[in-house]
Amino acid sequence: MYPTIDEILDRAHVVALPMAVRFRGVDTREALLIDGPAGWGEFSPFLEYDAQESAAWLRSGLEAAFVGFPASRRPFIEVNATVPAVPAAQVAEVLARYPGCRVVKVKVAEKGQTLADDVARVQAVRDAIPGAVIRVDANQGWTVPEALDAARALGPLDYMEQPCHSVEELAELRSQFMRSGMFIRVAADESIRRSDDPYRVADLRAADVAVVKVAPLGGVQRVLDLAADLRARHMDVTVASALDTAVGMNAGLAAVAALPTLTDDDAMDVPPPAAGLATGSLFVEDVAPPREIIDGFLSVDPVSPAPDRLAALAAPAGRRDWWFQRVRDAHRYV
């Protein structure tokens, strides 16, 4: 049973967080936070999401606020650094926000930039962290031939995240990599979180890795169910952030903490892959004190907003009303 609109809005706070680095074209991240009986939840779909697509984000926030999270299996998780599409000269400054991280995700294929810009950015990561495990995220920005050219230019990569738009293109690119002897994995993000059928990627063998995000998929339990199904289909799973506030990050951390333990051929426990859940480092201010990254790891303990931060970061009245209406619109589809 979901709470009524009045119950949700009576517990809601709308905040606007300034970004230290422009990310996804965003300089200020707005979110609606819900102070529920089970904890704090977040509703913060990106502006391009319509009411029906935003309903999953609302379900996620309501799960956190009114239901709670599954039991944790691990107290700390490894996280990756995230480098937006900044000039190469700015990369070292960004990486300084992620002490000890050995896995780095780099944004590429940004509109208005070139492959040379991407190559310079990735090389700057290698210069700053020798031996770094590098992932690149193209956000559907390339065709199959462009992705192949980029793979050759960018050098050894852990994986390419959503290099192309369609599942069919991902499948073709993965096949081309294998035929060319290029040991680069293909990861799917939008093809899972913005798809009516998140299993189609597995059915077409279009990706090696599923990048799953709690809010767009409808909550922690939904992510755990999906991860179990995709792992059974021989796909690796990386949990990542949807540019969440500290409140939304609670849910992502809870999902990784609750993932079942895997064992390798030698019966050794295999920890979850480094999660994309350290994006709080991209904010100037957040609703809770920053989580400390220690040797590339974060604690999974949940945090709650500080009252003074909620007050200082409160969105203007007009934006508050806009977010309240967005909850009403999404609630029709929950």
C-alpha positions in Angstrom: 0.0 0.0 0.0 1.5 3.3 -1.1 0.9 6.5 1.0 -1.5 9.2 -0.3 -0.3 12.3 -2.0 -1.0 14.3 1.2 1.1 11.9 3.3 4.0 12.3 0.9 3.9 16.0 0.5 3.4 16.6 4.2 6.8 14.9 4.7 8.6 16.5 1.7 11.5 18.9 1.4 12.7 20.3 -2.0 16.4 21.1 -2.2 18.8 22.6 -4.8 22.4 21.5 -4.6 25.1 23.4 -6.4 27.5 21.3 -8.4 31.2 21.6 -8.1 31.6 20.3 -11.7 29.0 20.6 -14.4 27.6 17.0 -15.0 25.0 15.9 -17.6 24.5 19.6 -18.4 23.5 20.2 -14.8 24.9 23.0 -12.6 22.3 22.7 -9.8 20.8 19.4 -8.8 17.2 19.6 -7.5 15.6 16.8 -5.5 12.5 16.2 -3.4 13.3 14.4 -0.1 10.7 12.5 1.9 11.1 12.1 5.7 9.3 8.8 6.2 8.7 6.4 9.1 11.3 4.0 7.8 13.9 6.6 6.8 14.6 9.2 4.2 13.6 8.7 0.5 14.4 10.7 -2.6 12.5 11.6 -5.7 14.7 13.3 -8.3 14.0 12.2 -11.9 15.9 14.1 -14.5 14.0 16.9 -16.2 13.5 15.0 -19.4 11.6 12.1 -17.7 7.8 12.3 -18.1 5.3 11.5 -15.4 5.0 7.8 -16.3 8.8 7.2 -16.4 9.2 9.3 -13.2 6.9 6.9 -11.3 9.7 4.4 -10.9 11.8 7.1 -9.1 8.8 7.8 -6.9 8.4 4.1 -6.0 12.1 4.0 -5.1 11.7 7.0 -2.8 8.6 5.6 -1.2 10.4 2.3 -0.6 13.2 4.1 1.3 10.8 6.3 3.3 8.0 3.9 4.1 9.4 0.3 3.8 13.1 0.3 4.4 16.0 -1.6 2.9 17.0 -5.3 3.0 19.7 -6.5 5.4 23.3 -5.6 4.6 25.9 -8.3 3.8 28.9 -6.0 3.9 29.9 -2.8 5.8 32.0 -1.2 3.1 32.0 -1.2 -0.7 34.5 -0.2 -3.4 33.5 2.8 -5.5 34.8 4.3 -8.7 35.8 7.9 -9.4 33.7 9.7 -11.9 35.3 12.2 -14.3 32.8 14.5 -16.2 33.6 15.7 -19.7 36.0 18.3 -18.4 39.2 19.5 -20.1 42.2 17.2 -19.6 43.9 19.9 -17.5 41.1 19.7 -15.0 41.2 15.8 -14.5 43.7 15.7 -11.7 41.6 18.2 -9.7 38.5 16.1 -10.1 40.3 12.9 -9.2 41.6 14.5 -6.0 38.0 14.2 -4.8 38.2 10.4 -4.9 41.1 9.3 -2.6 42.3 5.8 -3.2 39.9 5.0 -6.0 41.6 2.6 -8.5 38.6 2.4 -10.9 37.7 5.5 -12.9 34.6 6.2 -15.1 35.2 8.9 -17.7 32.5 10.7 -19.6 33.1 10.7 -23.3 31.2 11.6 -26.6 30.0 14.9 -25.1 28.2 17.1 -27.6 30.5 19.7 -29.0 33.6 17.8 -28.2 35.8 15.5 -30.3 37.4 12.1 -29.9 40.7 13.9 -29.4 39.2 15.5 -26.3 38.2 12.1 -25.0 41.6 10.6 -25.6 43.3 13.5 -23.8 40.9 13.2 -20.8 41.5 9.4 -20.5 45.2 9.9 -20.9 45.1 12.5 -18.1 43.5 9.8 -15.9 46.3 7.4 -16.7 48.9 10.0 -15.9 47.3 10.8 -12.6 46.6 7.2 -11.5 49.0 4.8 -13.2 47.4 1.4 -13.6 43.9 2.7 -13.2 41.0 0.5 -14.4 39.2 2.8 -16.8 35.5 2.7 -17.9 34.1 5.2 -20.4 30.5 6.3 -20.6 29.3 7.6 -23.9 25.6 8.0 -23.0 24.5 6.6 -26.5 26.7 9.1 -28.2 28.4 6.9 -30.9 27.5 4.8 -33.9 29.0 1.4 -34.1 31.9 2.5 -36.4 32.5 5.5 -34.1 32.6 3.3 -31.0 35.1 1.0 -32.7 37.3 3.9 -33.6 37.1 5.2 -30.1 38.0 1.8 -28.6 41.1 1.7 -30.7 42.1 5.3 -29.7 41.3 5.1 -26.0 43.4 2.0 -25.3 42.8 -0.7 -22.7 39.4 -0.3 -21.1 37.4 -2.2 -18.5 34.2 -1.5 -20.5 32.4 1.0 -22.7 29.1 2.0 -21.0 26.2 2.5 -23.4 28.4 3.5 -26.4 25.4 3.3 -28.8 21.7 4.0 -28.7 19.9 0.7 -29.5 20.3 -2.8 -28.1 20.9 -4.0 -31.7 23.8 -1.6 -32.0 25.3 -2.8 -28.7 25.0 -6.4 -29.9 26.7 -5.5 -33.2 29.5 -3.7 -31.4 30.1 -6.5 -29.0 30.3 -8.9 -31.9 32.8 -6.6 -33.7 34.9 -6.4 -30.6 35.1 -10.2 -30.4 35.8 -10.6 -34.1 38.6 -8.0 -33.9 40.2 -9.6 -30.8 39.5 -6.5 -28.8 39.1 -7.4 -25.1 36.7 -4.6 -24.2 33.4 -5.3 -22.5 30.1 -3.6 -23.5 28.0 -2.3 -20.7 24.3 -1.3 -20.9 22.8 1.5 -18.9 20.0 3.4 -20.7 19.1 0.1 -22.5 18.1 -1.2 -19.1 16.9 1.7 -17.0 14.9 3.3 -19.8 13.6 0.2 -21.4 10.2 -1.5 -21.1 12.1 -4.8 -21.3 15.4 -4.6 -19.3 16.0 -8.3 -20.1 16.2 -7.7 -23.9 19.9 -6.8 -23.5 20.6 -10.3 -22.1 18.3 -12.0 -24.6 20.3 -10.5 -27.5 23.6 -11.0 -25.8 24.2 -7.3 -26.4 26.2 -6.5 -23.3 28.6 -8.1 -20.8 27.8 -5.7 -17.9 24.5 -4.2 -16.7 24.8 -0.8 -15.1 21.8 -0.6 -12.7 20.5 2.5 -10.9 18.1 2.2 -8.0 15.9 5.2 -8.5 15.2 4.8 -12.3 14.5 1.1 -11.8 12.0 1.5 -8.9 13.9 0.7 -5.7 16.5 -1.5 -4.0 14.5 -4.7 -4.1 13.7 -4.2 -7.8 17.5 -3.8 -8.4 18.3 -6.9 -6.4 15.7 -9.0 -8.3 17.0 -7.7 -11.7 20.6 -8.2 -10.7 19.9 -11.8 -9.7 18.2 -12.5 -13.1 21.0 -10.8 -15.1 23.8 -12.6 -13.2 22.0 -15.9 -13.9 22.3 -14.9 -17.6 26.1 -14.4 -17.3 26.1 -10.6 -17.0 28.1 -8.7 -14.5 26.3 -6.0 -12.5 27.6 -2.6 -11.6 25.4 -0.4 -9.3 25.6 3.3 -10.0 24.2 6.6 -9.0 21.7 8.7 -10.9 23.4 11.9 -9.6 21.6 11.3 -6.2 21.9 13.5 -3.1 23.2 11.9 0.1 19.7 10.6 0.7 19.4 8.9 -2.6 22.9 7.5 -2.2 21.6 5.6 0.8 19.6 3.4 -1.5 22.4 2.7 -3.9 24.7 1.7 -1.1 22.0 -0.5 0.4 21.6 -2.3 -2.9 25.3 -3.1 -3.2 25.5 -4.0 0.4 22.7 -6.5 0.0 23.9 -8.2 -3.2 24.4 -11.9 -2.7 28.0 -13.1 -2.4 29.6 -14.7 -5.4 32.4 -17.2 -5.4 35.0 -17.9 -8.0 36.4 -21.3 -9.2 38.6 -21.4 -6.1 35.7 -20.9 -3.8 36.9 -17.4 -2.9 34.4 -14.6 -2.3 34.2 -12.1 -5.1 33.2 -8.6 -4.0 30.8 -6.6 -6.2 32.5 -4.5 -8.9 33.4 -1.0 -7.9 30.1 0.9 -7.7 29.4 4.3 -9.3 28.2 5.7 -5.9 30.8 8.3 -5.0 29.2 11.1 -7.1 28.5 13.1 -3.9 32.0 14.4 -4.5 30.6 16.4 -7.5 28.5 18.6 -5.2 29.6 21.8 -3.6 27.1 21.2 -0.8 24.9 18.3 0.1 22.1 17.7 2.6 24.3 15.6 4.9 28.1 15.8 5.6 30.2 14.2 2.9 30.8 10.5 3.1 34.5 9.9 3.5 36.1 7.8 0.8 38.8 5.7 2.5 41.2 3.9 0.1 38.5 3.8 -2.5 35.8 2.5 -0.2 32.6 3.9 1.3 30.7 2.9 4.4 27.1 1.7 3.6 25.7 3.2 6.8 22.8 5.4 5.9 22.9 9.1 6.6 20.1 11.6 7.3 19.8 15.2 6.2 21.0 17.8 8.7 18.2 20.3 9.5 20.4 23.3 9.0 21.5 22.0 5.6 17.9 21.4 4.5 17.1 25.0 5.4 20.2 26.4 3.7 19.7 24.4 0.5 15.9 24.7 0.3 14.7 25.4 -3.3 12.8 28.6 -4.1 9.0 28.5 -3.5 8.3 28.3 -7.2 10.6 25.3 -7.7 9.1 23.6 -4.6 5.6 23.9 -6.1 6.9 22.6 -9.4 8.3 19.5 -7.7 5.2 19.0 -5.7 3.2 18.9 -8.9 5.7 16.5 -10.4 5.0 14.1 -7.5 1.3 14.4 -8.1 1.7 13.6 -11.8 4.0 10.6 -11.1 1.8 9.3 -8.3 -1.0 8.5 -10.8 1.3 5.8 -12.4 2.7 4.3 -9.2 
